[in-house]
Amino acid sequence: MKEDQNHKKESEQLGFLYATTKDIANQKAKDLGEKSFLKSNEKQVEILSKEQFPINILILDTETTGLDNEIDDCLEVGSILFNVKSRSVLAQQSFLLPVEINDAEKINNIPAEITRLPQPLSEAIKYFESLVRVSDVIVAHNAEFDMKWFGLNKLPQIEKQWICSMDDITWPADRQLKTRPSVRDLALAYGVPVWNAHRALTDCIYLSEVFKRCSELEKLLIRALEPKVLLRAEISYDERNLAKNAGFRWNDAIKGAWSRKMSRRDMEKLEFPVHEVDLHA
């Protein structure tokens, strides 16, 4: 009897995943004629058209000397190779990159002098590249920030699709999270103990522990891979909290407006009007 129930449950889950990926593939087919950043999602379309969710994801985080990648540097990279189906950590790594000064030491507690101590950096970067190669998708919390450091200095360019666990994943409502939760709020919502250390691998561990506890992980990753469009909120000043609560940011991608990238599926759930914007037009 138990085996029959397990088989039924697995069949229902596979049926749901099939329906979800089919819907996404159909939506993508409608959007093929559009220009813009959707072309960068060719790898994503390939995954979805085969009705697959990512097998291995590389959870990634960086620590930097500041916020501007033109004048600041990345001084630490942490990563965890995570298998989705088994909810298992396959490998993990962190390494430091040498810097002369670290203006963000009060935040990440990494003195610049320890980054210059002898370590097998070239071997570490080669191993990191191998982790990227065997992953289907890169996952980072605030991915827009982390991705901009790769391809600079000693760090390799990453050509894989990225998922932002803060912006791209719509976490279950019963977790009572903000629209754009911090990684620590996310960890606490899933019962993951939080300690004070603020290092790259620490945040990767938080995310991996959340994913282990997330029964709907496959569904969340598939939805997160849906093509995104840039939306501008059409609201008055008095209605600004509607946009803020929906994860829109003021004066960010569009100057003087509330904007956010999101899928058309999620766009239909908004409680206020929006306008689609193509910055490449």
C-alpha positions as CSV (number, residue, x, y, z in Angstrom):
1,M,0.0,0.0,0.0
2,K,2.8,2.4,0.9
3,E,4.6,1.7,-2.4
4,D,1.3,2.5,-4.3
5,Q,0.9,5.8,-2.5
6,N,4.5,6.7,-3.2
7,H,4.1,5.9,-6.8
8,K,0.9,7.9,-7.0
9,K,2.6,10.9,-5.4
10,E,5.6,10.7,-7.7
11,S,3.3,10.4,-10.7
12,E,1.3,13.5,-9.6
13,Q,4.5,15.5,-9.2
14,L,5.9,14.5,-12.6
15,G,2.5,15.4,-14.1
16,F,2.6,18.8,-12.5
17,L,6.2,19.4,-13.7
18,Y,5.2,18.3,-17.2
19,A,2.3,20.7,-17.3
20,T,4.4,23.6,-15.9
21,T,7.2,23.2,-18.4
22,K,4.7,22.8,-21.3
23,D,3.1,26.1,-20.3
24,I,6.4,27.8,-20.2
25,A,7.5,26.4,-23.6
26,N,4.2,27.6,-25.1
27,Q,4.7,31.1,-23.7
28,K,8.2,31.1,-25.0
29,A,7.0,30.2,-28.5
30,K,4.9,33.3,-28.4
31,D,7.8,35.5,-27.5
32,L,10.3,34.2,-30.1
33,G,9.7,37.2,-32.3
34,E,10.6,39.7,-29.7
35,K,14.1,41.2,-29.5
36,S,15.8,42.2,-26.2
37,F,17.4,40.1,-23.5
38,L,15.3,37.0,-24.2
39,K,18.0,35.9,-26.6
40,S,20.3,35.4,-23.7
41,N,17.9,32.7,-22.4
42,E,18.5,30.2,-25.3
43,K,20.0,27.7,-22.8
44,Q,17.0,28.1,-20.6
45,V,14.6,27.4,-23.4
46,E,16.6,24.3,-24.2
47,I,16.2,23.0,-20.7
48,L,12.5,23.8,-20.6
49,S,11.7,22.4,-24.1
50,K,13.1,19.1,-23.0
51,E,10.7,19.2,-20.0
52,Q,13.6,19.1,-17.5
53,F,14.3,21.0,-14.4
54,P,18.0,21.7,-13.6
55,I,19.8,18.5,-12.3
56,N,22.8,20.3,-10.7
57,I,22.9,23.9,-9.6
58,L,25.9,25.9,-8.5
59,I,25.0,28.1,-5.5
60,L,27.4,31.0,-5.6
61,D,28.3,34.1,-3.5
62,T,31.0,36.7,-3.5
63,E,32.6,39.1,-1.1
64,T,34.0,42.3,-2.5
65,T,35.9,45.4,-1.4
66,G,33.0,47.7,-2.5
67,L,29.9,47.9,-4.7
68,D,31.4,49.2,-7.9
69,N,33.1,46.6,-10.1
70,E,34.9,49.2,-12.0
71,I,36.9,50.5,-9.0
72,D,36.5,47.7,-6.4
73,D,37.5,44.1,-6.4
74,C,36.1,40.7,-5.6
75,L,38.2,39.2,-2.8
76,E,36.3,35.9,-2.1
77,V,34.2,33.4,-3.9
78,G,32.2,30.6,-2.3
79,S,30.2,27.9,-4.1
80,I,28.3,24.7,-3.5
81,L,27.4,22.2,-6.2
82,F,23.9,21.0,-5.3
83,N,21.9,18.1,-6.8
84,V,18.3,19.0,-7.0
85,K,16.6,15.6,-7.1
86,S,18.5,14.2,-4.1
87,R,18.6,17.5,-2.3
88,S,22.3,16.8,-1.7
89,V,25.5,18.9,-1.5
90,L,28.0,17.3,-4.0
91,A,30.9,19.7,-3.5
92,Q,31.8,23.0,-1.9
93,Q,34.6,25.5,-2.2
94,S,35.8,28.9,-1.2
95,F,38.9,30.9,-2.0
96,L,40.4,34.3,-1.6
97,L,41.7,36.7,-4.3
98,P,44.6,39.0,-3.4
99,V,43.7,42.7,-2.8
100,E,45.7,45.7,-1.5
101,I,42.9,47.2,0.5
102,N,39.4,46.1,1.6
103,D,37.1,49.1,2.3
104,A,34.3,46.6,3.2
105,E,36.3,44.8,6.0
106,K,33.8,45.9,8.6
107,I,31.1,44.0,6.7
108,N,32.9,40.9,5.6
109,N,35.6,40.7,8.3
110,I,38.3,39.8,5.7
111,P,41.6,41.8,6.3
112,A,43.3,42.6,3.0
113,E,46.6,41.2,4.3
114,I,45.2,37.6,4.6
115,T,44.1,37.6,1.0
116,R,47.8,38.0,0.1
117,L,49.0,34.9,2.1
118,P,50.2,32.0,-0.1
119,Q,47.4,29.7,-1.3
120,P,46.9,27.6,-4.5
121,L,44.8,30.2,-6.3
122,S,45.3,29.0,-9.8
123,E,44.3,25.5,-8.8
124,A,41.2,26.9,-6.9
125,I,40.1,28.8,-10.0
126,K,40.5,25.7,-12.2
127,Y,38.4,23.7,-9.7
128,F,35.8,26.4,-9.7
129,E,35.6,26.3,-13.5
130,S,35.0,22.6,-13.3
131,L,32.1,23.1,-10.9
132,V,30.6,25.7,-13.3
133,R,30.9,23.2,-16.2
134,V,29.0,20.4,-14.5
135,S,26.2,22.7,-13.3
136,D,23.0,23.5,-15.3
137,V,22.2,26.8,-13.6
138,I,24.0,29.3,-11.3
139,V,22.0,30.4,-8.3
140,A,22.9,33.5,-6.2
141,H,21.1,35.7,-3.8
142,N,21.1,39.1,-5.5
143,A,22.6,37.5,-8.7
144,E,22.7,40.9,-10.5
145,F,25.4,41.9,-8.0
146,D,27.4,38.7,-8.0
147,M,27.5,38.1,-11.8
148,K,29.2,41.4,-12.6
149,W,32.5,40.4,-11.0
150,F,33.1,37.4,-13.3
151,G,35.2,38.0,-16.3
152,L,37.2,40.6,-14.4
153,N,40.7,40.2,-13.0
154,K,41.4,36.5,-12.3
155,L,37.8,35.3,-12.3
156,P,36.5,33.5,-15.4
157,Q,33.4,34.6,-17.4
158,I,30.3,32.5,-16.6
159,E,28.1,31.8,-19.6
160,K,25.5,29.7,-17.7
161,Q,21.9,30.9,-16.9
162,W,21.6,32.6,-13.5
163,I,18.7,32.4,-11.1
164,C,18.4,35.0,-8.3
165,S,17.0,33.5,-5.2
166,M,15.9,37.0,-4.1
167,D,14.2,38.2,-7.3
168,D,13.5,35.2,-9.5
169,I,12.1,32.7,-7.0
170,T,8.6,33.3,-5.7
171,W,8.8,31.6,-2.2
172,P,5.7,29.9,-0.8
173,A,3.3,32.3,0.9
174,D,3.1,30.2,4.0
175,R,6.7,31.2,4.8
176,Q,5.5,34.8,5.3
177,L,8.6,36.3,3.6
178,K,9.0,39.7,2.1
179,T,8.9,39.9,-1.7
180,R,12.7,40.3,-1.8
181,P,13.8,38.5,1.4
182,S,17.4,38.7,2.7
183,V,19.3,35.4,2.7
184,R,19.1,35.3,6.5
185,D,15.3,35.9,6.6
186,L,15.0,33.1,4.1
187,A,17.1,30.8,6.2
188,L,15.2,31.5,9.4
189,A,11.9,31.0,7.5
190,Y,13.0,27.4,6.8
191,G,14.4,26.7,10.2
192,V,18.0,27.0,9.3
193,P,20.2,28.2,12.2
194,V,21.9,31.5,11.4
195,W,25.3,32.5,12.8
196,N,27.3,35.7,12.7
197,A,30.0,34.9,10.2
198,H,29.6,36.9,7.0
199,R,31.7,35.0,4.4
200,A,30.9,33.9,0.9
201,L,30.6,30.2,1.7
202,T,28.3,30.9,4.7
203,D,25.6,32.4,2.5
204,C,25.9,29.4,0.1
205,I,25.4,27.1,3.0
206,Y,22.3,28.9,4.1
207,L,20.8,28.6,0.6
208,S,21.7,24.9,0.3
209,E,20.0,24.2,3.6
210,V,16.9,26.1,2.5
211,F,16.9,24.0,-0.7
212,K,17.2,20.8,1.3
213,R,14.0,21.7,3.2
214,C,12.1,23.0,0.2
215,S,9.6,20.3,-1.0
216,E,8.6,22.4,-4.1
217,L,12.2,23.2,-5.2
218,E,11.7,21.8,-8.8
219,K,8.6,23.8,-9.3
220,L,10.3,27.0,-7.9
221,L,13.3,26.6,-10.2
222,I,11.2,26.0,-13.3
223,R,9.2,29.1,-12.6
224,A,12.4,31.1,-11.9
225,L,13.7,30.2,-15.3
226,E,10.7,31.7,-17.1
227,P,11.7,34.6,-19.4
228,K,11.5,37.9,-17.7
229,V,10.4,41.3,-19.0
230,L,11.1,44.7,-17.5
231,L,8.0,46.4,-16.1
232,R,7.3,49.9,-15.1
233,A,4.6,50.4,-12.5
234,E,1.9,52.9,-13.6
235,I,1.0,54.2,-10.1
236,S,0.6,57.5,-8.3
237,Y,2.9,58.7,-5.5
238,D,0.2,57.7,-2.9
239,E,0.2,54.2,-4.3
240,R,4.0,53.7,-4.2
241,N,3.7,51.1,-1.4
242,L,1.9,48.7,-3.8
243,A,4.9,48.7,-6.0
244,K,7.4,48.4,-3.2
245,N,5.5,45.5,-1.6
246,A,5.5,43.7,-5.0
247,G,9.3,43.9,-5.2
248,F,9.6,46.9,-7.5
249,R,12.5,49.3,-7.0
250,W,12.5,53.0,-7.3
251,N,15.0,54.7,-9.7
252,D,16.8,51.4,-10.4
253,A,16.6,50.0,-14.0
254,I,14.4,53.0,-15.0
255,K,15.2,56.4,-13.7
256,G,12.4,58.2,-11.9
257,A,10.1,55.1,-11.9
258,W,9.3,51.9,-10.0
259,S,10.5,49.0,-12.0
260,R,11.1,45.2,-11.8
261,K,11.9,42.3,-14.1
262,M,9.4,39.5,-13.8
263,S,7.6,36.8,-15.8
264,R,4.4,37.5,-17.6
265,R,2.8,34.8,-15.4
266,D,3.6,36.8,-12.3
267,M,2.7,40.1,-14.0
268,E,-0.9,39.0,-14.3
269,K,-1.1,38.7,-10.6
270,L,-0.2,42.3,-9.9
271,E,-2.8,44.6,-8.3
272,F,-1.8,47.7,-10.3
273,P,-1.2,48.5,-13.9
274,V,2.3,48.1,-15.5
275,H,3.9,48.9,-18.8
276,E,6.5,46.7,-20.5
277,V,9.7,48.5,-21.3
278,D,12.4,47.4,-23.8
279,L,15.6,49.2,-22.9
280,H,17.3,47.9,-26.1
281,A,14.7,49.4,-28.4
